[in-house]
Amino acid sequence: MKIYDFTEPELEYFRKTCNFTDEQRVLFDYRSKNIPLEQCAELMNVSVSTVKRLSRKVNAKIIRVC
């Protein structure tokens, strides 16, 4: 799922309704700006595998509210 393809109203809807954790919210915001997962991992000071796991959880929450 490409989060950066959503419109700003859609992104705001997901922020309000998906009940993201703090880490998930940070990742969601980075991905909405089209920042690659590897760079997100560096910015968040976590491993790439952690970011991939968070990304799967974010995507699952988005799918559930759609």
PyRosetta script that sets phi, psi and omega in degrees:
from pyrosetta import init, pose_from_sequence

init()
pose = pose_from_sequence("MKIYDFTEPELEYFRKTCNFTDEQRVLFDYRSKNIPLEQCAELMNVSVSTVKRLSRKVNAKIIRVC")
pose.set_psi(1, 134.5)
pose.set_omega(1, -179.3)
pose.set_phi(2, -104.3)
pose.set_psi(2, 100.1)
pose.set_omega(2, -175.7)
pose.set_phi(3, -62.9)
pose.set_psi(3, -33.2)
pose.set_omega(3, -178.2)
pose.set_phi(4, -68.1)
pose.set_psi(4, -11.2)
pose.set_omega(4, 177.5)
pose.set_phi(5, -81.0)
pose.set_psi(5, -14.6)
pose.set_omega(5, 179.3)
pose.set_phi(6, -73.6)
pose.set_psi(6, 152.3)
pose.set_omega(6, 176.2)
pose.set_phi(7, -77.7)
pose.set_psi(7, 164.1)
pose.set_omega(7, -179.6)
pose.set_phi(8, -60.3)
pose.set_psi(8, -42.4)
pose.set_omega(8, 175.9)
pose.set_phi(9, -61.2)
pose.set_psi(9, -36.9)
pose.set_omega(9, 177.3)
pose.set_phi(10, -66.4)
pose.set_psi(10, -42.7)
pose.set_omega(10, 178.3)
pose.set_phi(11, -60.2)
pose.set_psi(11, -43.2)
pose.set_omega(11, 179.6)
pose.set_phi(12, -65.0)
pose.set_psi(12, -38.1)
pose.set_omega(12, 176.7)
pose.set_phi(13, -60.2)
pose.set_psi(13, -45.6)
pose.set_omega(13, 179.5)
pose.set_phi(14, -65.0)
pose.set_psi(14, -39.1)
pose.set_omega(14, 178.0)
pose.set_phi(15, -59.4)
pose.set_psi(15, -38.5)
pose.set_omega(15, -176.8)
pose.set_phi(16, -79.5)
pose.set_psi(16, -34.8)
pose.set_omega(16, -169.4)
pose.set_phi(17, -104.4)
pose.set_psi(17, -14.5)
pose.set_omega(17, -174.2)
pose.set_phi(18, -86.6)
pose.set_psi(18, -9.7)
pose.set_omega(18, 178.3)
pose.set_phi(19, 54.6)
pose.set_psi(19, 49.6)
pose.set_omega(19, 179.3)
pose.set_phi(20, -67.3)
pose.set_psi(20, 146.0)
pose.set_omega(20, 168.9)
pose.set_phi(21, -72.2)
pose.set_psi(21, 171.6)
pose.set_omega(21, 180.0)
pose.set_phi(22, -59.2)
pose.set_psi(22, -45.2)
pose.set_omega(22, 179.4)
pose.set_phi(23, -64.4)
pose.set_psi(23, -42.2)
pose.set_omega(23, 179.3)
pose.set_phi(24, -63.2)
pose.set_psi(24, -39.3)
pose.set_omega(24, 179.6)
pose.set_phi(25, -64.5)
pose.set_psi(25, -43.2)
pose.set_omega(25, 178.2)
pose.set_phi(26, -60.8)
pose.set_psi(26, -46.8)
pose.set_omega(26, 179.0)
pose.set_phi(27, -62.2)
pose.set_psi(27, -44.0)
pose.set_omega(27, 178.5)
pose.set_phi(28, -56.7)
pose.set_psi(28, -44.5)
pose.set_omega(28, -179.4)
pose.set_phi(29, -66.6)
pose.set_psi(29, -40.7)
pose.set_omega(29, 176.5)
pose.set_phi(30, -63.1)
pose.set_psi(30, -45.8)
pose.set_omega(30, -177.7)
pose.set_phi(31, -67.0)
pose.set_psi(31, -30.7)
pose.set_omega(31, 177.9)
pose.set_phi(32, -67.4)
pose.set_psi(32, -17.8)
pose.set_omega(32, 176.5)
pose.set_phi(33, -98.3)
pose.set_psi(33, 11.6)
pose.set_omega(33, 176.7)
pose.set_phi(34, 64.7)
pose.set_psi(34, 35.0)
pose.set_omega(34, 176.1)
pose.set_phi(35, -86.2)
pose.set_psi(35, 128.7)
pose.set_omega(35, -178.4)
pose.set_phi(36, -61.9)
pose.set_psi(36, 153.9)
pose.set_omega(36, -178.3)
pose.set_phi(37, -57.8)
pose.set_psi(37, -39.0)
pose.set_omega(37, -179.2)
pose.set_phi(38, -62.0)
pose.set_psi(38, -42.1)
pose.set_omega(38, 178.7)
pose.set_phi(39, -70.8)
pose.set_psi(39, -35.7)
pose.set_omega(39, 175.4)
pose.set_phi(40, -59.0)
pose.set_psi(40, -41.9)
pose.set_omega(40, 179.3)
pose.set_phi(41, -60.6)
pose.set_psi(41, -43.5)
pose.set_omega(41, 178.3)
pose.set_phi(42, -63.8)
pose.set_psi(42, -45.7)
pose.set_omega(42, -178.4)
pose.set_phi(43, -64.8)
pose.set_psi(43, -34.3)
pose.set_omega(43, -178.2)
pose.set_phi(44, -89.4)
pose.set_psi(44, -6.1)
pose.set_omega(44, -179.9)
pose.set_phi(45, 59.9)
pose.set_psi(45, 45.1)
pose.set_omega(45, 176.5)
pose.set_phi(46, -134.5)
pose.set_psi(46, 171.2)
pose.set_omega(46, -179.7)
pose.set_phi(47, -76.7)
pose.set_psi(47, 161.8)
pose.set_omega(47, 178.1)
pose.set_phi(48, -63.5)
pose.set_psi(48, -38.3)
pose.set_omega(48, 179.4)
pose.set_phi(49, -64.3)
pose.set_psi(49, -35.5)
pose.set_omega(49, 176.3)
pose.set_phi(50, -65.4)
pose.set_psi(50, -42.2)
pose.set_omega(50, 179.2)
pose.set_phi(51, -65.5)
pose.set_psi(51, -38.4)
pose.set_omega(51, 178.3)
pose.set_phi(52, -64.7)
pose.set_psi(52, -40.2)
pose.set_omega(52, 177.8)
pose.set_phi(53, -64.0)
pose.set_psi(53, -45.0)
pose.set_omega(53, 177.5)
pose.set_phi(54, -61.3)
pose.set_psi(54, -40.5)
pose.set_omega(54, -179.8)
pose.set_phi(55, -62.0)
pose.set_psi(55, -41.8)
pose.set_omega(55, 177.5)
pose.set_phi(56, -61.8)
pose.set_psi(56, -40.4)
pose.set_omega(56, 179.8)
pose.set_phi(57, -67.7)
pose.set_psi(57, -40.9)
pose.set_omega(57, 177.3)
pose.set_phi(58, -61.2)
pose.set_psi(58, -47.5)
pose.set_omega(58, -179.4)
pose.set_phi(59, -61.8)
pose.set_psi(59, -40.3)
pose.set_omega(59, 179.3)
pose.set_phi(60, -63.7)
pose.set_psi(60, -40.3)
pose.set_omega(60, 178.8)
pose.set_phi(61, -66.2)
pose.set_psi(61, -39.4)
pose.set_omega(61, 178.6)
pose.set_phi(62, -63.2)
pose.set_psi(62, -44.3)
pose.set_omega(62, -180.0)
pose.set_phi(63, -62.3)
pose.set_psi(63, -39.7)
pose.set_omega(63, -179.3)
pose.set_phi(64, -63.6)
pose.set_psi(64, -35.0)
pose.set_omega(64, -177.4)
pose.set_phi(65, -87.5)
pose.set_psi(65, -9.0)
pose.set_omega(65, -179.8)
pose.set_phi(66, -77.7)
pose.dump_pdb("model.pdb")
